Amino acid sequence: MKKILLTLKKTDSVLETFDESVWNAVLENLTVFHDGSLVFLFRDGTEIKV
């Protein structure tokens, strides 16, 4: 959480475009399966399957 907050404090305004440093601060892991499905694992434990 500290890493996320430090990353966000570096920005001067609300994010309007993709910011790689913010993405890297919140994403723990991305798994890509052979069938093309994805699993995003965020640092807070949230998991999203697409």
C-alpha positions as a printed NumPy array, in Angstrom:
array([[  0.   ,   0.   ,   0.   ],
       [  2.856,   2.382,   0.776],
       [  4.306,   1.831,  -2.706],
       [  0.946,   2.658,  -4.29 ],
       [  0.55 ,   5.85 ,  -2.266],
       [  4.1  ,   6.997,  -3.018],
       [  3.524,   6.392,  -6.731],
       [  0.252,   8.318,  -6.722],
       [  1.792,  11.233,  -4.813],
       [  4.304,  11.681,  -7.643],
       [  1.489,  12.66 , -10.011],
       [  0.257,  16.259,  -9.962],
       [ -3.339,  15.521, -10.955],
       [ -5.941,  12.862, -11.498],
       [ -4.786,  10.188, -13.922],
       [ -6.29 ,  10.773, -17.34 ],
       [ -4.132,   8.325, -19.275],
       [ -2.497,   4.988, -18.624],
       [  0.399,   5.292, -16.184],
       [  2.748,   2.308, -16.159],
       [  4.161,   3.12 , -12.723],
       [  0.685,   3.125, -11.143],
       [ -0.212,  -0.129, -12.931],
       [  2.982,  -1.759, -11.658],
       [  2.287,  -0.49 ,  -8.141],
       [ -1.142,  -2.161,  -7.947],
       [ -0.61 ,  -5.349,  -9.988],
       [  1.111,  -8.279,  -8.297],
       [  0.909, -10.798, -11.135],
       [ -0.709, -11.418, -14.523],
       [ -1.133, -14.981, -15.748],
       [ -1.854, -15.641, -19.421],
       [ -3.185, -19.103, -20.225],
       [ -2.849, -21.05 , -23.47 ],
       [ -6.547, -20.528, -24.273],
       [ -6.061, -16.747, -24.086],
       [ -7.726, -16.277, -20.712],
       [ -6.091, -13.943, -18.199],
       [ -5.921, -13.775, -14.416],
       [ -4.949, -10.44 , -12.849],
       [ -3.786, -10.657,  -9.225],
       [ -3.644,  -7.298,  -7.479],
       [ -1.508,  -6.489,  -4.453],
       [ -4.596,  -6.239,  -2.237],
       [ -5.461,  -9.876,  -3.034],
       [ -8.195,  -9.136,  -5.57 ],
       [ -8.211, -11.607,  -8.457],
       [ -9.951, -10.905, -11.767],
       [-10.369, -13.63 , -14.391],
       [-10.984, -12.539, -17.981]])
